[in-house]
Amino acid sequence: MEFNLIQIVPELYQLLLIVALFCQSLGDGSDTPPAERWLPFFAAFGVFVNIVSFNAQGLIFGGAYKLDALSQFFKLAIAAGFYVAVLNASRQPSLEERKRPDYFMFLALSAWGLMLLSSAVELITIYLALEISSYSLYAVIPLRSVNGKGVPGAAEAAIKYILFGAVATGLALYGFSYILASQHTSYIAELALRSWTWSGQPMAVVGLSLFLGGLFFKLALFPFHFWCPDAYQGASNETAGFVATLPKLGAVVVLVRLAVLLKPGLEITTLLAVLGACSMTFGNLCALAQKDIKRLLGFSSVAHAGYIMVGLVSGTAMGLAAAVFYALAYVAMNLLCFWVVSRVASDGRNLQLDDLNGLYKRSPGLAFALGVGAFALVGLPPTMGFMGKFFLIASAWDHGYNWLVITLVVNSAIAIYYYLGLVRHAYTHEAGEDVPTPDNSAFSLFGAGILAAVVLVLGMVPGRVFDFAILAGKQLLP
């Protein structure tokens, strides 16, 4: 297809933001407005740019880059998530002023890599986009300071994230070599026509399993999850909010595209189902013992990665649509929770469960938003979390993995304890003396209210979004 720059306007606009932030980071900031002042407006305009480009279609760059309903859906979600992350970080108390342009540049670069990942349909292109989105996060996790001094836990979190990321990258490249040697192509459309049975192509099955390991690392799926709680705990609250949400979208969109290779009953499909069951069970059991809220949300993300596997292994267009919808719901729910955490910890500290005590008196608006986020993560109506799990269960039942659906239901019951524990501390416990005051500004409450409204409204009327997800799934898997 003939290339037209109009087709990649969202990517070009995001790249322009990166260049602007890079130029600002080169100066001393005396002759330019602070990045946190102007970037939110341009990030919001980026959402509008993605909406305008929503119907772009085409296969460009030698067939390695595809513009379709799935890619445009995820690019819009990434742009919206980037906007919220920028707003959340604009009042970050634990980031030095001179490092702010660099910090926002790396966030923008990671979001750009995720946009590229949304359209990548060739394995090397997927790998390069994945690394672009990852390397930026290696740099921002240690950017946390108190009174001008670095936080040792932030450096430790960054080192763990880098080391585990290097291992996952090595596995992915090693797996790619196996796929290329056995199937003689790296394009997903051609790979979908090949055999993926153990008896027919054992080398290809091993290669795909290793390549998926790199995606499982971003998704924090068991057993590639070890970095997750430590990275969340060590990074600043605002950085953890970004790391916990947007990279998951990138991993899910590639897994959805690769799901066309999987059929129920295949050895690799069964492996994904087993890893999904292990991930949701391990994540929820570990979360039960956590007192640090970010560690709790870290193990929670391990469990939610397992939930997404339920849709991917179903082998149906509805299953892929359910995975897409749940990924969007996961991002919205976690952005809401991290927004509240960042506003309650107005001094940048890590919150413990006891720090939520009496929140309903200190900040009723933030307490309500936290309750909405917690109910959504449990999967209670009328939230996005409930509808997301409903779609996953409906899509996977009677497709060979009923035991995985039952595991999801049981784990959702386990998760009730620690998610509603957040609400219990906020509403039934009284705060102690000398508790820091949350950020009760109009900015804080308005942001929490909008995110809570998104989680509730898309839970009550999910039809339009899910119908579009179904359309994207049918384009991949009729």
C-alpha positions as CSV (number, residue, x, y, z in Angstrom):
1,M,0.0,0.0,0.0
2,E,1.3,3.5,-0.8
3,F,2.7,5.3,2.3
4,N,1.0,8.5,3.5
5,L,2.2,10.5,6.4
6,I,-1.4,11.1,7.5
7,Q,-1.6,7.5,8.5
8,I,0.9,7.9,11.3
9,V,-0.1,11.3,12.6
10,P,-0.4,10.1,16.2
11,E,3.1,8.6,16.2
12,L,4.5,11.7,14.6
13,Y,2.8,14.0,17.1
14,Q,4.1,12.0,20.0
15,L,7.6,12.1,18.5
16,L,7.3,15.9,18.2
17,L,6.6,16.0,22.0
18,I,9.7,14.0,22.6
19,V,11.8,16.3,20.5
20,A,10.4,19.4,22.4
21,L,11.1,17.8,25.8
22,F,14.6,16.8,24.6
23,C,15.4,20.4,23.5
24,Q,14.1,21.7,26.9
25,S,16.2,19.2,28.8
26,L,19.4,20.6,27.1
27,G,18.9,24.1,28.6
28,D,18.8,25.3,32.2
29,G,15.1,26.0,32.1
30,S,15.4,29.7,32.7
31,D,14.0,30.8,29.3
32,T,11.2,28.2,29.0
33,P,8.1,27.4,31.0
34,P,8.4,24.3,33.2
35,A,7.5,21.1,31.4
36,E,4.7,20.3,33.9
37,R,3.0,23.5,32.9
38,W,2.7,23.1,29.2
39,L,2.9,19.3,28.6
40,P,-0.5,18.4,30.0
41,F,-2.2,20.6,27.4
42,F,-0.2,19.1,24.5
43,A,-0.8,15.6,25.9
44,A,-4.5,16.3,25.9
45,F,-4.3,17.5,22.3
46,G,-2.6,14.2,21.6
47,V,-5.8,12.4,22.7
48,F,-7.7,14.5,20.2
49,V,-5.2,13.7,17.4
50,N,-5.7,10.0,18.1
51,I,-9.5,10.4,18.0
52,V,-9.2,12.2,14.6
53,S,-7.0,9.3,13.3
54,F,-9.2,6.6,14.7
55,N,-10.3,5.2,11.4
56,A,-6.9,5.0,9.7
57,Q,-6.4,1.7,7.8
58,G,-3.4,0.3,5.9
59,L,-0.4,-2.0,5.9
60,I,2.8,0.0,5.5
61,F,6.6,-0.3,5.9
62,G,6.9,-3.5,4.0
63,G,4.0,-5.1,5.7
64,A,5.6,-4.8,9.2
65,Y,3.3,-2.0,10.4
66,K,-0.5,-2.4,10.4
67,L,-3.1,0.3,11.0
68,D,-6.4,-1.4,11.9
69,A,-9.2,-1.2,14.5
70,L,-7.0,-2.9,17.1
71,S,-4.0,-0.6,16.7
72,Q,-6.1,2.6,16.7
73,F,-8.0,1.5,19.8
74,F,-4.8,0.9,21.7
75,K,-3.2,4.1,20.5
76,L,-6.1,6.1,21.8
77,A,-6.0,4.2,25.1
78,I,-2.2,4.9,25.4
79,A,-2.6,8.6,24.6
80,A,-5.3,8.9,27.2
81,G,-3.3,7.0,29.7
82,F,-0.2,9.2,29.0
83,Y,-2.3,12.3,29.5
84,V,-3.5,11.1,32.9
85,A,0.1,10.0,33.9
86,V,1.4,13.4,32.9
87,L,-1.3,15.2,35.0
88,N,-0.5,12.9,37.9
89,A,3.2,13.5,37.8
90,S,2.9,17.3,37.3
91,R,2.8,17.8,41.1
92,Q,5.3,15.1,41.9
93,P,7.0,16.1,45.2
94,S,9.9,13.6,45.0
95,L,11.3,14.8,41.7
96,E,14.0,17.5,41.4
97,E,13.1,20.5,39.3
98,R,16.1,20.2,37.0
99,K,15.2,16.6,36.2
100,R,11.6,17.2,35.2
101,P,12.1,17.7,31.4
102,D,14.2,14.5,31.3
103,Y,11.6,12.6,33.3
104,F,8.7,13.6,31.1
105,M,10.8,13.0,28.0
106,F,11.3,9.4,29.0
107,L,7.6,8.9,29.8
108,A,6.7,10.3,26.3
109,L,9.3,8.0,24.7
110,S,7.9,5.0,26.5
111,A,4.4,5.9,25.3
112,W,5.7,6.4,21.8
113,G,7.3,2.9,21.8
114,L,3.9,1.5,23.0
115,M,2.1,3.2,20.1
116,L,4.6,1.6,17.7
117,L,4.0,-1.7,19.4
118,S,0.3,-1.4,18.8
119,S,0.8,-1.5,15.0
120,A,3.7,-3.9,14.8
121,V,2.9,-7.1,13.0
122,E,6.4,-8.5,12.5
123,L,8.5,-10.0,15.2
124,I,11.6,-7.9,14.9
125,T,9.5,-4.7,14.7
126,I,7.7,-5.9,17.9
127,Y,11.0,-6.5,19.6
128,L,12.4,-3.0,18.7
129,A,9.2,-1.3,19.8
130,L,9.2,-3.3,23.0
131,E,12.7,-2.2,23.8
132,I,12.0,1.5,23.0
133,S,9.1,1.4,25.5
134,S,11.2,-0.5,28.1
135,Y,14.5,1.4,28.1
136,S,12.8,4.7,29.0
137,L,11.3,3.1,32.2
138,Y,14.8,1.9,33.3
139,A,15.7,5.5,33.5
140,V,12.7,7.0,35.3
141,I,12.3,4.4,38.1
142,P,15.4,5.6,40.1
143,L,14.4,9.3,39.7
144,R,13.1,9.7,43.2
145,S,14.6,11.9,45.9
146,V,13.9,13.2,49.4
147,N,15.4,16.5,50.4
148,G,17.6,16.4,47.3
149,K,19.0,13.0,48.1
150,G,18.3,9.8,46.1
151,V,16.2,7.0,47.7
152,P,18.2,3.7,47.9
153,G,15.0,1.7,47.4
154,A,14.5,3.5,44.0
155,A,18.0,2.5,42.8
156,E,17.4,-1.1,43.9
157,A,14.1,-1.2,42.1
158,A,15.7,0.1,38.9
159,I,18.5,-2.5,39.1
160,K,16.0,-5.3,39.5
161,Y,13.9,-4.1,36.7
162,I,16.9,-3.8,34.4
163,L,18.3,-7.2,35.2
164,F,15.0,-9.0,34.8
165,G,14.4,-7.0,31.7
166,A,17.7,-8.1,30.2
167,V,16.9,-11.7,30.9
168,A,13.5,-11.4,29.3
169,T,15.1,-9.6,26.2
170,G,17.6,-12.5,25.9
171,L,14.8,-15.1,26.0
172,A,12.8,-13.2,23.4
173,L,15.7,-12.9,21.0
174,Y,16.7,-16.5,21.5
175,G,13.1,-17.6,20.9
176,F,12.9,-15.4,17.7
177,S,15.9,-17.3,16.3
178,Y,14.1,-20.6,16.8
179,I,10.9,-19.3,15.1
180,L,12.9,-17.9,12.2
181,A,14.9,-21.1,11.8
182,S,11.8,-23.4,11.8
183,Q,9.1,-21.2,10.2
184,H,11.3,-19.1,7.8
185,T,9.3,-15.9,8.3
186,S,8.8,-13.3,11.0
187,Y,5.5,-11.9,9.9
188,I,2.5,-12.8,12.0
189,A,0.1,-13.1,9.0
190,E,2.4,-15.8,7.5
191,L,3.1,-17.4,10.9
192,A,-0.7,-17.9,11.3
193,L,-0.6,-20.3,8.3
194,R,2.1,-22.5,9.8
195,S,1.8,-25.5,12.2
196,W,2.3,-24.8,15.9
197,T,1.9,-28.4,17.2
198,W,4.6,-30.0,19.3
199,S,4.6,-33.1,17.1
200,G,4.9,-31.0,13.9
201,Q,7.1,-28.1,14.8
202,P,8.8,-28.6,18.3
203,M,11.4,-25.9,17.6
204,A,8.7,-23.4,16.7
205,V,6.8,-24.1,19.8
206,V,9.9,-23.6,22.0
207,G,10.8,-20.5,20.1
208,L,7.3,-18.9,20.5
209,S,7.3,-19.8,24.2
210,L,10.6,-18.0,24.7
211,F,9.5,-15.0,22.6
212,L,6.3,-14.7,24.6
213,G,8.5,-14.5,27.8
214,G,9.5,-11.0,26.8
215,L,5.9,-10.0,26.7
216,F,5.1,-11.8,30.0
217,F,7.8,-9.7,31.6
218,K,6.0,-6.5,30.6
219,L,2.7,-8.0,31.7
220,A,4.1,-9.2,35.0
221,L,2.7,-12.7,34.4
222,F,4.0,-15.5,36.6
223,P,6.9,-16.5,36.6
224,F,8.2,-13.3,35.0
225,H,6.7,-11.1,37.8
226,F,9.5,-10.9,40.4
227,W,10.5,-7.3,39.5
228,C,7.0,-6.0,39.8
229,P,6.3,-5.5,43.6
230,D,9.8,-4.2,44.2
231,A,9.7,-1.8,41.3
232,Y,6.4,-0.4,42.4
233,Q,7.6,0.0,45.9
234,G,10.9,1.6,45.1
235,A,9.7,4.0,42.4
236,S,7.8,7.2,43.2
237,N,4.0,6.9,43.4
238,E,3.6,8.7,40.1
239,T,6.2,6.6,38.3
240,A,4.7,3.4,39.7
241,G,1.3,4.5,38.3
242,F,2.7,4.8,34.8
243,V,4.7,1.5,35.0
244,A,1.7,-0.3,36.4
245,T,-0.6,0.6,33.6
246,L,0.5,1.7,30.1
247,P,3.2,-1.0,29.4
248,K,0.4,-3.6,30.1
249,L,-1.5,-2.3,27.1
250,G,1.6,-2.8,24.9
251,A,2.0,-6.4,26.1
252,V,-1.7,-7.2,25.6
253,V,-2.0,-5.8,22.1
254,V,0.9,-8.0,20.9
255,L,-0.5,-11.1,22.8
256,V,-3.8,-10.5,21.1
257,R,-2.1,-10.4,17.7
258,L,-0.1,-13.5,18.4
259,A,-3.3,-15.3,19.7
260,V,-4.2,-16.0,16.1
261,L,-1.4,-18.6,16.2
262,L,-3.1,-20.4,19.2
263,K,-5.9,-22.8,19.1
264,P,-7.6,-24.5,22.1
265,G,-5.9,-27.8,22.8
266,L,-2.4,-26.8,21.5
267,E,0.5,-27.4,23.9
268,I,1.4,-23.8,23.9
269,T,-2.2,-22.7,24.5
270,T,-2.4,-25.1,27.5
271,L,0.9,-23.7,28.8
272,L,-0.6,-20.2,28.7
273,A,-3.7,-21.4,30.6
274,V,-1.5,-23.0,33.3
275,L,0.6,-19.9,33.6
276,G,-2.6,-17.8,33.8
277,A,-3.9,-19.9,36.6
278,C,-0.6,-19.8,38.5
279,S,-0.3,-16.1,38.1
280,M,-3.8,-15.2,39.4
281,T,-3.4,-17.6,42.3
282,F,0.1,-16.6,43.3
283,G,-0.6,-12.9,42.9
284,N,-3.7,-12.9,45.0
285,L,-2.2,-15.1,47.8
286,C,0.8,-12.8,48.1
287,A,-1.3,-9.7,48.1
288,L,-3.1,-10.9,51.1
289,A,0.0,-10.4,53.3
290,Q,1.0,-6.9,52.1
291,K,0.8,-3.8,54.1
292,D,2.5,-1.5,51.6
293,I,-0.2,-0.3,49.2
294,K,2.1,-0.3,46.2
295,R,3.4,-3.8,46.9
296,L,-0.3,-4.9,47.2
297,L,-1.1,-3.3,43.9
298,G,2.0,-4.9,42.4
299,F,0.9,-8.4,43.3
300,S,-2.6,-7.5,42.2
301,S,-1.2,-6.8,38.7
302,V,0.3,-10.3,38.7
303,A,-3.2,-11.7,39.4
304,H,-4.8,-9.5,36.7
305,A,-2.2,-10.7,34.1
306,G,-3.6,-14.2,34.8
307,Y,-7.1,-13.0,34.2
308,I,-6.2,-11.7,30.8
309,M,-4.9,-15.1,29.8
310,V,-8.5,-16.4,30.1
311,G,-9.6,-14.4,27.0
312,L,-6.4,-15.2,25.0
313,V,-6.7,-19.0,25.3
314,S,-10.4,-19.2,24.3
315,G,-9.5,-19.1,20.6
316,T,-12.5,-16.9,19.7
317,A,-13.0,-13.4,18.5
318,M,-15.1,-12.7,21.6
319,G,-12.2,-14.0,23.8
320,L,-9.8,-11.5,22.2
321,A,-12.3,-8.7,22.5
322,A,-12.7,-9.6,26.2
323,A,-9.0,-9.5,26.7
324,V,-8.8,-6.1,25.0
325,F,-11.7,-4.7,27.1
326,Y,-10.2,-6.0,30.3
327,A,-6.8,-4.5,29.5
328,L,-8.6,-1.1,29.1
329,A,-10.5,-1.7,32.4
330,Y,-7.3,-2.6,34.2
331,V,-5.6,0.6,33.1
332,A,-8.5,2.8,34.1
333,M,-8.9,1.0,37.5
334,N,-5.2,1.3,38.4
335,L,-4.8,4.9,37.2
336,L,-7.6,5.7,39.5
337,C,-6.0,3.9,42.5
338,F,-2.6,5.4,41.9
339,W,-4.1,8.8,41.5
340,V,-5.6,8.5,44.9
341,V,-2.4,7.1,46.4
342,S,-0.4,10.0,44.9
343,R,-2.8,12.6,46.3
344,V,-3.0,11.0,49.8
345,A,0.8,10.7,49.9
346,S,1.1,14.5,49.2
347,D,4.7,14.4,50.6
348,G,5.7,11.5,48.2
349,R,6.1,8.8,50.9
350,N,5.1,5.2,50.4
351,L,1.6,4.6,51.9
352,Q,0.9,1.8,54.3
353,L,-2.6,0.5,54.8
354,D,-2.8,2.4,58.2
355,D,-2.1,5.6,56.3
356,L,-5.6,5.3,54.8
357,N,-7.3,5.3,58.3
358,G,-10.0,8.0,58.5
359,L,-9.6,9.0,54.9
360,Y,-13.4,9.5,54.7
361,K,-13.1,12.4,57.1
362,R,-9.8,13.9,55.8
363,S,-10.9,13.7,52.2
364,P,-14.3,12.3,51.4
365,G,-13.8,12.7,47.6
366,L,-10.6,10.7,47.6
367,A,-12.1,8.1,49.9
368,F,-15.0,7.6,47.5
369,A,-12.7,7.4,44.5
370,L,-10.6,4.8,46.3
371,G,-13.7,2.8,47.0
372,V,-14.7,2.8,43.3
373,G,-11.2,1.7,42.3
374,A,-11.2,-1.1,44.9
375,F,-14.7,-2.3,43.9
376,A,-13.7,-2.3,40.3
377,L,-10.5,-4.3,40.9
378,V,-12.6,-6.9,42.8
379,G,-15.0,-7.1,40.0
380,L,-18.2,-5.8,41.7
381,P,-21.0,-4.2,39.7
382,P,-21.5,-1.6,38.4
383,T,-17.9,-1.1,37.5
384,M,-15.7,-1.8,34.5
385,G,-14.0,-4.6,36.5
386,F,-17.2,-6.5,36.8
387,M,-18.1,-6.2,33.1
388,G,-14.5,-7.1,32.1
389,K,-14.6,-10.3,34.1
390,F,-18.1,-11.1,32.9
391,F,-16.9,-10.8,29.3
392,L,-13.8,-13.0,30.0
393,I,-15.9,-15.8,31.6
394,A,-18.6,-15.7,28.9
395,S,-16.0,-15.9,26.1
396,A,-14.0,-18.8,27.6
397,W,-16.7,-21.0,28.9
398,D,-17.1,-24.3,26.9
399,H,-14.0,-23.8,24.9
400,G,-11.9,-26.4,26.6
401,Y,-10.6,-24.4,29.6
402,N,-13.6,-24.4,32.0
403,W,-11.2,-25.2,34.8
404,L,-9.4,-21.8,34.1
405,V,-12.7,-20.0,34.3
406,I,-13.5,-21.6,37.7
407,T,-10.0,-20.6,38.9
408,L,-10.7,-17.0,37.9
409,V,-14.0,-17.0,39.9
410,V,-12.3,-18.5,43.0
411,N,-9.4,-16.0,42.8
412,S,-11.9,-13.1,42.5
413,A,-13.4,-14.3,45.8
414,I,-9.9,-14.4,47.4
415,A,-9.2,-10.9,46.2
416,I,-12.2,-9.5,47.9
417,Y,-10.4,-9.6,51.2
418,Y,-7.4,-7.4,50.4
419,Y,-9.2,-5.0,48.0
420,L,-12.0,-4.2,50.4
421,G,-9.4,-3.9,53.1
422,L,-8.5,-0.6,51.4
423,V,-12.1,0.6,51.8
424,R,-12.2,-0.8,55.4
425,H,-9.2,1.2,56.5
426,A,-10.5,4.4,54.7
427,Y,-14.0,4.2,56.2
428,T,-14.0,2.2,59.4
429,H,-10.7,3.0,61.1
430,E,-9.9,6.3,62.7
431,A,-6.7,8.2,61.8
432,G,-4.0,8.7,64.4
433,E,-2.5,12.0,65.4
434,D,-0.2,14.1,63.1
435,V,-1.3,12.4,59.9
436,P,-0.2,14.4,56.8
437,T,-3.1,16.1,55.1
438,P,-4.0,14.7,51.7
439,D,-4.1,17.0,48.6
440,N,-7.7,18.3,48.7
441,S,-7.2,20.8,45.9
442,A,-9.8,21.1,43.1
443,F,-7.2,19.5,40.8
444,S,-6.9,16.5,43.0
445,L,-10.7,16.0,43.5
446,F,-11.6,16.7,39.9
447,G,-9.1,14.2,38.6
448,A,-10.3,11.5,41.0
449,G,-13.9,12.2,40.1
450,I,-13.3,12.0,36.3
451,L,-11.4,8.7,36.6
452,A,-14.1,7.3,39.0
453,A,-16.8,8.3,36.5
454,V,-15.0,6.6,33.6
455,V,-14.8,3.3,35.7
456,L,-18.5,3.5,36.6
457,V,-19.9,4.7,33.3
458,L,-18.1,2.2,31.2
459,G,-19.2,-0.5,33.7
460,M,-22.8,0.5,33.3
461,V,-22.8,1.1,29.5
462,P,-19.9,-0.9,28.1
463,G,-21.6,-1.8,24.9
464,R,-20.0,0.8,22.5
465,V,-16.5,0.0,23.7
466,F,-17.0,-3.8,23.7
467,D,-18.6,-3.7,20.3
468,F,-15.6,-2.0,18.9
469,A,-13.3,-4.6,20.7
470,I,-15.4,-7.3,19.0
471,L,-14.8,-5.7,15.6
472,A,-11.1,-5.6,16.3
473,G,-11.2,-9.3,17.3
474,K,-13.1,-10.3,14.2
475,Q,-10.5,-8.6,12.0
476,L,-7.9,-10.8,13.6
477,L,-9.8,-14.0,14.1
478,P,-13.0,-14.2,12.0
